[in-house]
């Protein structure tokens, strides 16, 4: 582990003890914004990027607590059309959360094909999907019970949780979609590409600024989580430790530090002493032996860590953001970080819409400069199923050994309508070798265009989506692929 990586990990580890006491405020049916309707996060991000509110927003979902105060301090007459729409929708849903003791939502989705790459706004990657959710609270205890039915008769409980709130903190048990980082199309460490990992989380209950000794951080958020991956993998029931700390030390600047580690599982040490080795960055033999040459030592478990930065500013009457994310898996000579994936992007609000351009690269050479050996990102010599859950990457939407260029647009209208469109160019598994899970033994170049239109009708929210792909497999075969999807949500 590098010195920089050690500092990053220690920062995340010890951030949990930096707490300030706060007076309790009104509880909400869901303590977080957008657990069922992630588009609300786009509204919150818009107000933050335009500088109207001071909330740390690069960790999804964002807590409601503190956001209501920021919204109340806004002068609606000073907002442009985009910001006013976002502000109005957030105030509406906030009031709904406060007033309703129980909220029930029915969601139905059908698609002509399973979604290969799941985006932030997608409900599920399945062809046929149904969900009934009920959320509410009993004082400091909030809950959301979501029963999900998919084609083939499977049923699971994703998007369910029970959370106990105390002061500025909460403990949550359940499985919620999460997204860590400023990326619009992907996140290298945690996205909603895979199903959420069930587990327990200790998190701050607000993402606004603290009073007193921690005020220098600006708006900030911290979470530490322990989950368990599925049983059908090379090492069944592998544990997954995740933590993130993001803050805004300057107006417009948000910094995020993230850390994930796979450890334990069937046939491995699962006790507190084994977890302590992860927290204290102990090494172990890469070949699985009890003793080995020092050159074969590696970090205990499969550890992934990195940082992201987003800076928002105004230029030529445009609200612009630039952002980047780097997430690495290894180090050489104890100080030089290697095996790093990269994501860079920029966005701007223009013509009533948000436009963004983003590039990511997980085609990472193992072992540092000069190496031509790939197939290491999200992989591990012991945890051979990789950094994945039910076969889909927990991080990048495009998994390992992938390069992407994406250009997209999102626009929300006053009456609740919304439209999004995205153009993408992907290069997958260029070296044509395993263990790339996207394409085994083949390379592929993909051009795609996809979009979504949503329209509210009374208590229904209807969404129609499409995806059209042209791909070249092994630079020879040309394939066309297309699908359409439809979803309908009814709020009781």
N, C-alpha and C positions, 0 to 999 in steps of 0.2 A: 504494500500500500504506500502511495506517495505521501510526502509531508503535507501537500495541499489536500489530498484525499483524507488524511488523518484529521486535519483541522476541520474539514467539512463534516466528517462523521461525528467528531466531538461536539461541534456546534449543534448538530441535530439532536445528539444524545442529551446534552445538558440544557437545551432550550426548554424542556418540559418542567424544569424547576423554577423558571422565571415567571411567576404568576403574581398578579396583583388582585386584591380583593375588590369586588364590585357589588353594588346593590342589585338585587334581582329585578327583572322587568317582566312584563306580560309574556306568557308562554304562547306558542303557536302550535297548531295541529302538526306541522312539520317544522323542525328547527332549522331546516335548510331550504334554500331557494332552488327550485327546479328539479327535485328528485323524480317527479313524474313528468314535468314539462320543462326540459332543459333549455328551451328557447328563452325562458326568463333570464338565464345567465347572460345571454347576448344583450338584453336590455340593461342589466347591471353593468356589464363591461363597457357598453356605449357611454353611460353616464360617467364612469370612471375615466375612460380614455379621453373624454371631452373635458375633464377636469371639474365636473359639477359635484362629485362626491368623492370622499377619501375613504375608499374601501379596498382592501387587498383582494383581488379577484382572480388570480391565476391558479387557485386551487378550487376545483369544482367538486361537490357543491359548496356554496358559500353560506354561512349562517345568516339567518334573518336578523338576529339580535344586533342592534347597533345600526343596521341599514335603515330602519324606520326613522331613527333620529336624523340621519343624514338626509333622508327624503323630506322630512318636515322642515329642515332648514333651507331647502331650495325655494327660490322664487320662480314659480312656473312661468311667469310672464317674461323671464329672461332667457328661456330655452328656445332653441330653434325647433323646427318641426320634428326632426328625428328624435331629439332628446325629449320633447314633450310627449311623444308617443310612448317611449320607453318609460318615462316617469309615470305617466298615467296608468300604464299596465301594471307596473310594480306596486303602485299605491293600491290599485284595485285588488290584486292578489294578496297583498299584505293585510288589507282590511278583511278580506274573505278568510284568511288564515286565523285572524284574531277572533272573528265572530262565530265561525262554525266550530261546534264541538267535535263533529265528525264529518270528514269529507270522503266521498266515495267516487271512484272513477273507473269506468269500464273502457278498455282499449281493445280494439280488434284490428288485426293486420293481415293482409294477404299479399303475396308476391309471386311472380311467375318463376323466380329462382331464388335460392339462398344468396344472401349478399356476401360477396367475396371480401369486400373492404367496408367495414362498418364505420360510418361517420358520426360526429358528435350528436346530431339531431335524430339519428336512427333509433327507433324503439327496440328493435330486435333484428338479428341477422337471419332468423328463420323464415321459411316460406309461408307458413301459417302460424299465427300467434294470437293468443287472447290473454288478457290480464284484467283481473278485478282487484282494485286497491281500496283500502279503507285506512284513513289516518285520523288521529285524534290525540288528546292528551288528558292526563289526570294530574293536574298541577305540574310539578317538575318532571313528570314522566311523560314522554311523547312516544308514539308508536306509529308504524305504518306496516300494514300487512298486505302483501301483494302475492296473489296466487297466479302463476303463469302456466298456461297450457300451450304446448307446441305440437306440430304435426308428428304423428307417430305415437301419441298418447302420453308423452313425458310431461311431468308436472314439476315445477320447482318454485322457489320462493325468493328469487332475485328482487331487489328494491324493497325488501322488508327490513325493518329494524325496530328496536326498542331502545330508547335513550333516556338516561337520567341526567338532568341538568342541575349543577350546583355552582352558584356564583358565576364566574366567567368560563366555566369548564363543563364538559359533559363526557359521559361514558356511554358508548353505543355498542350494541351487539346486533349484527345483521350483515347484509350484503347489499351495498349501494354502488351504482356506477360512479366512477370518479375520473377526473381528468386533471393531471398536474402539469402545468406549464402554459405558456402563452400561445402555443400553436393552434392554428385554425383547423388544419387537416389531420394533424397527428401529434403525438407526444411520445418521446423516446423512452420514458420511464413508466408512465401510467396513463392509459387512455381507456375508452369504453369499447375497444375492439374486441376484447374477450369478455366473457361474463364476469360479473364482480365476484371477488374472492370473499367468502363468508369469514367473519372473524370478529374481534373485539377492538374498539378504537377508543383512545383517550385524546380529546381534542379541545381546542379553545372554542367557546360558544359564540365568538364574535370575530370579525375580521376588520374592525376599526381600531383607531388609536387608543392606547392606554393613557391614563393620567399618571403623573408621578415619575418614578425612576425609569420606566420603560417608554416614556413618551418620545425619546430620541429615535425609536424604531419607526415611528409613524404608524399607519395601519399595519397590523400584522396578524398572522394566523399560524398555528402549529397543530400538528396531529401526529400521533404515534399509533401504529396498528399491528396486530398480530392475527394472521389468518391461516387457513389450512387449504391446500390445493386438493384436487380430486384424487380418488383412489386408483383410477385407471391410468397410471403413468409409470415410468421406469422405477422411480422411488415413490411408492404410494404414500399419500397423506403428508407430503412435504410441507413444512411450515414456511410461511412467508411473512417476514418482518418488513414494515414500510414506515417511513417517517418523512415529514416535510415541514419546512419552515419558510414562509414567504413574508416579505415586509416591504414597505415603501419609505425609505429613509429621506427621499427628496420628492417634491411634487413631480408626478409624471414618471418616476422611476420605481419599478418593482423588481425585486430580486427574489429568486426562489432557490432553495437548497433541498435536494431530494436524495433519499437513500433507501434501497431495497436489498434484502438478503434472503435467499433461500437456504434453509437449514433443516436438520432433523429428517423426519419421515421414517417409514418402515425400514428396519435394519440399521438405522442411524441413531445417534444420541439425541434424545428429546427432552432431557432434563434441564433444570435451571443452569447447571454448570456448563452445559453445552451451549445454551443461549448466551451465557456470559462470555464465552469465547468469541461469539459474533460481536457483542457489544464492545469488547476490548481488543478486537482486531487480531486475534491469535492466528497463527499459521498452522497448516497441516500439510501432509504429503499429497501431492497432486495425483500420485499413483495409487492412493488408498492404503498404503502401508503405514504401520505405526512409526517406523523410522526410515529416513531416507537422506540422500545428499541434500545439502542446503539449497542447491540449485533447483530442486524439485518442490521446494516449499511454496505454498500459495495461501491466499486468505481462506480462513475457515468458511465453509459454505460457498454459495454463489452470490457474490456481492456486486451490486450495481449502484453507482452514485453519480451525481452530476449537479449542474446548476443551470438556471435560466435567467434571462434578463429581458425586461420590456421597458422601453422608454417612449412615452407619449408626449407630443408637443404640437404646437400650431405653427404652420408655415403657409404663406400665401392664402390665408383664410381657410386652410384645410386642417382638419384634425388628423394627425398622422401618428402611427406607432411603428417602431422598428423593434425586432425581438430576435433572440437566439437561444438555443439550448444545446448543451454538450453533456453527454452521458457516457461514462467510461466503465469498463469492466476489469481492468488489470493495470499493472505497473511493472516497469523493469528497473533494475538497479535501485529499488526502494524509493526513488524520487521522481522518476519520469513516467507520467501517466500515458498509457497507450490504450489501444482498442477502444477508441472514442467514436461514438456516433455524433452527427451534427444535424442541427435543424436551424434554419434562418428564415426570416420572413419580414414582411412589411404590410401595413394596411392603412387605408385612408377612407374617410367619409366624404363621399362625393355624389351629387345628384340624388340625395336622399337615401343612399345605400352605403353599405360597408363593402369595400373592395380589398382583396388581399392577394398577395403573392407569397408562395412558400416553397422552400426547397429542403429536402431531408436526405440523409445518406447513412444507411446502416451497412454499407459494403465496407466492412472494417477488416484490415489486415491484422492477423494475430502476431504478436511478438515484436511490434515496433517497426521503425523505419527500415525499408528495404525488403520487408517480408512480402511475399506474394501468396501466402496462405490465408484464405478467407474462412468463412464458415465458423467463426468463433463468436460472433455477436449474439447474445441471448443464449449461448450454449455453455455447457459445463461437462467436465470429464465424469463426474458422478451423477449429476442431475441431468441425464441425457435427454429428457423430455424438454429441457430448456426453460426459459423464462416465459412460460405459456400456461394457459388454463383452458382445459378442454380443447387443446390443439390450436388455439389462437393466441397470438402474442399479447402479453399484458401491456407491453409498451407500444411500439410503432404500429400504426394501422397497416403498414406494408411489410411488417415482420423484418427478418434479417436479410442481408445481402440485397438491399433494395435502394434504388435512387429514385427520387420523386421530384417533379416540378408541378405545382398546382397553382392555378389562378381561379379565383372565385368571387362571388358577389352574394350578399344577403340584404334583403330589403323588407322592412315591416311597414304596414299601412295602418292608418288610424282605426279602421273598422275591424282590426284583428287579422286581416289577410297578411300573408307573407310569401315571399318567393326567394328561392336560392338557386344558384347555378354554379357549376364547377367544371373547369377543364383541367385535365391532368395528363402528364406524360411520365410513365414509369419504366424503369429498367430493372428487371428482376432476375437474380441468380445468373449474372453474366458469366461466371466461371463454370456453369453447368454441373456443379457438383453438390453433393449433400453436405450438410443436413438442411439446406434451405427447405422449409416446410411448404412454401408457396409453390415451388416447382422443383421436383426431385429429378435431377439428371437432365434438365432442360433449362434454357434461358428464354426470356420472354420480354418483348418490348410492347407496351400497352399505351394506346391513346384512348382516353375516355372523356365523355361528357355526361354529366348527371345533373339532375335538378329536382326541386320539390316545390309544390304550391300548396298552401294551406288556406282554408276558408272556414270561418265559424258560422254555424247555423244553429241559433238558439243555444241549447246546452251541448251541442255537438261541435267538435273540432275535426274537420275532414282534411286529410292530406293525400295528395297524389304525387308519386315520385316516378322517375324514370332513370335508366342508365343505359348508355350505348358505348360499347367497346370495340375497338379494332386492335388486334394483337398479332404480332409476328413471333412465332415459336421457333427457336433455334435459327432465327434470321431467315427462315424460308417459308414455312406454312403461315398463311394469313387466315385468321379466324375473326368472325364477327359474332358478337354476343350482345343481347339486349334483354332487358327486363323492365317491367313496370310494377309498381307497388301501390297499395291503397291502404290507408289506415283511418280509423274513426274512433274518437274518444268521446265518451259521454260523461258529463259531470252531474251527479245526482244532487 
